[in-house]
Amino acid sequence: MKLGASGPLQNTISLSFRGAERRGLPAVAGICIFHIANCRFLATLGRIIERPLQRTAGGLGCFPQKLQHLALCAAAFFLVLVSVPLAHAQEKPLALMNLDCRAYAISSDGLTACAVFHQLGFKKYTIERDNVWTLTSDNKKRREIVDGVRLVQTTIPFSFSIRRIAFSPSGKLMTLQMTILEVSGPDENTQESKLVDLMDINGKEIPVVGTKTSVIENAVQANWLADDQTVAYLLPSDESDLLFQIGLTHPAQGKGEVIFKGHLFTAVAWDPAHSSAIAIEPDKNFDGPIKLVRLDLIHQTDTPLADVPAYLGQLTLSPSGNKVAYFVDGDTLEVRDLSHPQTPTTVHCAYGTFAWGPDNNRILLKRGSEKQANDLVWISIPDGNPTPILHDLIFGSFAVSPDARLIAVAEPGSDHIELYPLR
């Protein structure tokens, strides 16, 4: 990423992301997570230890009562410490990344890419420049493909935090969504901005012709399309922070442009393998019904599919591209088969982050806000029955491969990544 005197970082000094949010629970809370079965085992152990203490005049019973209680507490605490590793041991991960991963994704080839938190000192500031590591699904090859310190070729100090990674359908290219924090002017006013960096899976940046850089400024949620030549992304609108425009860039041809001009979208679910998307589009005057629409990103056509009575969030497309789901309120998921989208299926479940399973008949749900640690459950469609996975353990976040056959999970507190087959 080249940022020279004419770039957006001219005459700026960046701060660190001192207030950067951490996903999940603190480490101490993570230690205290264990199964009901372990709780029952502790209770049983307590009864086993207490009986000889009550019945025997000698031996252990000769110790003062406080010492007896202390021994019991020590045994209980030991079991709490080992309960989580024992639960993990019940199913061995395919691969493990013992780094502080703040964002991650899985490619169609099973390659996991992780944005690894990295801070360093610069003059009076602590700045952040995240690194990127990749890990194969057989756990045999792990390497650093992006050194955050060397990535930006500029003498101007600044911080960047990688918030999102997305692979191309071919698995050969990536987009890195970054948040930049900088201070500009003599008053040292803090400014925050966003950009997307384009690169291949070896960390080599892909320049946008005519810009002398590999970045798309102000873009979020960028994805390569099926041709590996086109990038689609969202841009902020002038109307509201909750509405977006869609941009399209062909790096080999130069700087991109806004497509679907005059249209604003609340949410977009990319279908990069088919160079299309499903989106939520409000009425232009904001007094008509909300519409679910299909977007052909190459031919730039906007096809209405159905009126949506309400939309809360989490628009998500199935791996086949045949079904879409989203929350209409805090405990109702609406599912639409795109072959007949006028007839929705309603599923009652708690709001949260979810991904589709490979069979289109269930979703994998982490209940609560995106940054809230929780267990992962399969929710069947349409009855909404929950089925826990990975032994009811708590995770800070998760990501699923494009074919929904692999899942990566982040441990609360540490953000270490584990890769499992998704069943």
N, C-alpha and C positions, 0 to 999 in steps of 0.2 A: 504494500500500500504506500504509494508515494504522495507525500503532502509537502509541496514546496512553498515558496513565498506567495504564490497565487492561490494556495489552497485554503480550506476553511479554518486552518489553525494558525493563520498569520497573526503575530503579535499576541499570542495567548499563552497562558500558563495553566496547566490542568491540575485539578485536585484529585485526591484519591476517592474511591467509593467507600468512605468510612462508614456510611450508613447502609452499605449494601446488604440486602435482605438475604438471610440464610433460610433454605427450605428445611422443613421438618422440625423435629424436637431437638433440644440440647442433648449433649452426650449423656448427662446424668439421667435424663428422662428415658433415654434409649436403653440404659442398663436395666431400668425398672419395668420393662415390658416383658411379660412372660405369659405362658398359657394357663388356662384354668386347670388343666391336668397337673401342671407343676404346683399350682396352689394347693390342690388336693394332696399331692405328694408331701408338701411341707406340713400340712395338717396331720397327715398320717405319721410322719417322722416325729412330730411333736408329741403325739400320743405314745409312740414307741419309747421315746427317751424319758417321758414323764413317769411311765409305769414303774420301771426299776428304781427311779428316784423316790417314788412314793412307798414302794414295798420293801426296799432294802435298807437295813439299818446301817450296814457297812458299805464298803466300795464307794461308788459315786455318791450314794446317799449321805455319806459323811461330810461332803462338802457343804459349805454354807449355801443357803438358798439363792443368794444373789449370784454366786459363781455358777450354780446350775442354770439359772436363767440366762446368764451371759453366754454359756456354752451353747444353749439352744438357739439364741439369737445369732451367734456366729455361724452355726450350721445353716440356719435359714438364709442368712445373707450370702453365704457361699453358693447356695443353690440358686439364688436370684442372679448372681453374677454369671453362672454357667448356663442358665436356662436358655438364653438367646442363642449362644453358639450351638447348644445341643439341638435346638429347633432347626437351625440352619443346616446342621449336619444331616438332617433327614433327607435333604435333597441337595446334591452337590451342584453348584453353578457350572455352566459350561465355560465361562470366562469371568475374570475378576479384574477390575481396575481400582487399585488402592490409591486413588488420587482424589483431590477435592474437586469433583466434577459439578459445575454449576449449570451446564446445559449439555444435552447429548441426544444422539439419534442413531438409528440402525439403518443400514443400506439394504438394497434388494439382495446383495451378496452376503449379508450377515456381518458386515464390517461396522463396528461401533466407533463413533467419533465423539470425543468428550472435550468440552471447554473447561480447562483446569485453571482455577483461581491462582493468580500470581501477583504479588505486590512487591514494590521496590522503592527505595528512597531516591528523591530527586530534589536537591536543594532543601527548601523548608517543607516540601510536600512529600507525602506518601502516595505514590501513584499506582494504578492497577493496569497491568497489561497481560491479559490471559493467554495461556498457551493452548494448543490443540494436540491431543493424542488420539491415536487410533488403535483398536484392538480387534483381532480376528476372533471369530466365534469359537475356534478350537483352542483359544488361549495361548497359541504358539508364537504369535508375532504382535508385539506392542512397541509403538514408536511415537516419538514426538515429531509432528509434521509442521507445526507452527511454533516458533519462538516469539512470544509477544513483544520482547524487547527489540528484536531484530526486524519484526514485521514492518514497522513504520520507519521510513527513511526520512527523518526530519530531525533537526536540532531543537525543535520546539517541544518542550515537555507536555505531555497530556496523558490522560487515562482513558482506557477503553475496557468495557466489560462485554463479553460475548453472552448474549441472552438466548440465542436460538441457532440451531444448526439444522440444515435440511439437505438431504442428498437428492441428486437427480434420479429419474427412473432407472437409468443405466447403472447407477452406483458409482460413476466415474467422476462426478463433479459435486461441489458443495456450495451452499451459500451460508455465510456467517452474519447473523444480525448482531450489530454492536450498538451499545449506548456509549456516547462520548461525553465526558465531563471536563469542562474547561473554564478558565477564567480569562476574561478579555478586558482590555482597556486599562487606563491608569487607576480606575477605582476597583479593579480586580473583581468585577461582577461575575458570579458563577453562571454558566450557561450549559444546558444539556441538549444534545442533539442525537440523532439516530442515523445509521447508515448500514448498508449491506456490502460485504466484501465477497468477491467471486474468486473461486479457486478450484483446483482439482484435488483428488484425494491424497496427493503427495505434498500438498501445501503450496503448490505453484500457483501464483495469482494469475487471473485471466483479465487482461486489460480491456477496457472499453475504448474503442478506437476514437481518437479525437479528444480524449479527456486526460491522457497521461496518468491515469489511475485505474484501479480495478474496483472502485466503489460506486454504489448508487446511493446518492445522498437522500436523506429523509425517508427512505424506504423501510418497510417492515414486512415480515411474513413472506419473504421472497422464495421462489422455487424455480428451478430449471424445468423446462418442459421436455417432452419426449425426444425432440430433435437434438438436445444437448447444445443448441445454438441460441435459445430464447429464454429469457428470464421474466417471469411475471411477479408482481409485487403490489403491495398496498401503499398508497400515499395519503397524507393527511388532507382533509378538505377544509375549506374556509367556513363551512356551515357549522361544524361541530367536531369536537374531539372524538365523538362516537361514530362518525361517518367517514367513509374512506372512498378515494378514487382508486382505480386500477391502472397500473403502469406496465409497459412492456418494453424490454430492451433486448436488442440483438448486439452483444458486445463486439462482434466482428464488423458490424456496420456502423457503430457509433452510439451516441447517447439516445435513450429511449424517449417515449412520449406517453401521455395519458390516452387510454382507450376507453370506449363507452362514455364519451364526453356527454355531460349533462345527466349522467347517472351516478348516484351515490349509494353505497352499500354499508349495511350494519355489520355484516360478517360474510366471509368468503371461505369456502372449503375447496382447496385446490384438488383437481384430478389430473396431476401432471402427466401421467402415462397416456391420457387421451387429449392432452392440451386443452383442457376445459376446466370448468369450475361450477359449483353450486353456490348460490349467494342468497342472502336476505336483503331485499331491496324495499325501502319504505316508499310511500307515495311521494311524488315530487313536491306536493304542497303540504305534506304531512297531515292530511285530513282524510285520506283514503286507506284502503286495506294494505297491510304488509304483504309482500309477494315473495314466494320462493321461485327463483329463476335459474335457468341453466345458461351458462356463458360459454360460447365458443371463442376461445382466446385468439385463435389464428384468423378466423373469418370475422371476428368481432360482432357476433350476433347475440342478442339478449332474448331468450325465450321464456315467457312466464309459464310456470308449472302449476302453481296453486296459490290461493290466498291463505295466509297464516294468521290465525286469530290473535296470537301473542308470541313473543320471542324474548327469552331471557338470556340464552347463551349456549355455548358449546356446540355450534354447528359442526357436524362430523360426518364424513362420507365413508361408506364401507369400502374394503379393499377391492371389491368387484366393480365399484362405481354404480351399483344398481340401487342402493338404499342410502338414505340420509336420515340423521336423527339430531334432535336439538331439544333443549328444555323450554317449555312454555311457562313454567313457574317453578317454585322451589321443590316440588315433589312430583312433577309430571313430565315425562319424556314423550315426545311425539316422534314417531317413526313413519317415514313415507317411502314406499316402493316407487321408484322413479318411472316404472313402466305404467303405473296408474296412480299418479301422485295426488289425485283429488280425494282419495280415501285414506286418511291417516290411521295409524294404530297407536293407541295410548298405553303407555307403560307407567305404572306408579312406582317411583323410586326416589331416593334422596338426591338432591342436586350434587354434582361433582364433576370431576374430569374423567372422561371415558374414551375408550377406543373400541372399535369393532373387533369381533372374533372372526376367524376365517370362514365360518359357515353362514354368516349374515343373520343368524338366529339368536345372537346374544351379544351383549356388550360387556367390556371389562371396566368396572367403575371404581374410582377412588373418591369416596364421599367427602364433602367439604370443599373448601376453597382450594385453589391450585397449589398454594404454599402450605396447606395444612397436611400433616402426616396422618395417614390412616391405612387401614387394611385394604386389600384388593378383592373384589367379589365379582363373579360372573352374574349378570342379570339376564334372565331368560326373557325372550320376546314371544308372546305378548304378556305372559302371566306375571313377570317381574320377580320371580323367585330368586333369591340371592344364594350363590354358592362360593364360599371363600376359596382362595388359592394360596399357595406358598405358606400353608400352616397358620393362617390368620396373622402373620407377622405384619408389623407396621412399617410403611415406607414413606419417604418424603415426596417421591415423584416416580414416574415410570414412563417408558417409551416402548412402542411396539413396532416391529418391522413392517414394511409395506404389505407383506403377505400374511401378517398376523400369526406367524409361526414362532417368533422369538420375542422375548420381553426383557428389557433392561430395567432394573429397579435401583433406586438410590437409598442407602441406609440413612435414617434420620441422624442428624448431628455431624456425621462424617462426610456424607455425599459420596461415599465409595460406591462404585457401580458393580452390580452382579448381573450376569446374563443367563437366562433360563429358557428352556423350550416352553412355549405357551400351549397349555393343554386345557 
